[in-house]
Amino acid sequence: MNKITISDLSEELLDVINGQRALINELAERAGLTSAQVQTIQMDASQRHQRAKVAAAKAKANREAYEEDSRQMAAWVYATRFDFNNAKEWGKAAATEWLVICDRSGSEHGRDHTFKYHEPTQDELLEALKDLGRWSRATEEHNKDRREHAQRTLPKVKAKLAALLTA
């Protein structure tokens, strides 16, 4: 029995590859394809290109998921902007909410949110006082959640406004 060496296999493999490439080029030439078209077809069929396409698709999906998660987080930040007394309290709740949002949407982007705690201004507090006062008096059943949120948040807004006015 003949012992086959790596160099024998390499030479045999190269012969097969070169033969296939010559056949492909001849058939492409007869079909009227340019060498650039043949190279494009070969590249599209390569494993490296396939992996790159999969990686690009995953990166795009992660980017879109992050953008959607950020939109949901922005809505939460806006809805709860008067619910927290300081940055530390807000930071804990925001981190938890971000995890919930990412888990709920099944996101795998692995990125953190970029939102920061914002201490409300006097104008924002006055506007919130008026807006939350309206919601706290809402009697319609479909506004129950907003009414309850307004009733919980209104005392905090009043306290922050009082602290600002007395400072």
CORHU-V529774 format. One line per field, one symbol per residue. phi: phi as a letter, one per 40 degrees, with the letter a starting at -180 (. if undefined). psi: psi as a letter, one per 30 degrees, with the letter a starting at -180 (. if undefined). burial: 1 if it has 24 or more other C-alpha atoms within 12 Angstrom, else 0. A space follows every 10 residues. Layout:
BEGIN
phi: ???
psi: ???
burial: ???
END
This chain:
BEGIN
phi: .ccccccccc cccccccccc cccccccccc cgcccccccc cccccccccc cccccccccc cccccccccc ccccccdccb cbcbcacccc dccccccccc cccccgcbcg bccbcbcbcc ccccccccdc ccccccccbc ccbdcccccc cccdcccccc ccccccc
psi: kkkkleeeee eeeeeeeeee eeeeeeeeee fgkleeeeee eeeffkeeee eeeeeeeeee eeeeeeeeee eeeeeeeefg fgfkfleeee eeeeeeeeee eeeefgkgfg lllgklkjkk leeeeeeeee eeeeefgkfk efgeeeeeee eefeeeeeee eeeeff.
burial: 0000000000 0000000000 0000000000 0000000000 0000000000 0000000000 0000110011 0111011001 1111100001 0011101110 1100001010 0010101001 0000100110 0110110000 0000010011 1011011101 1000000
END
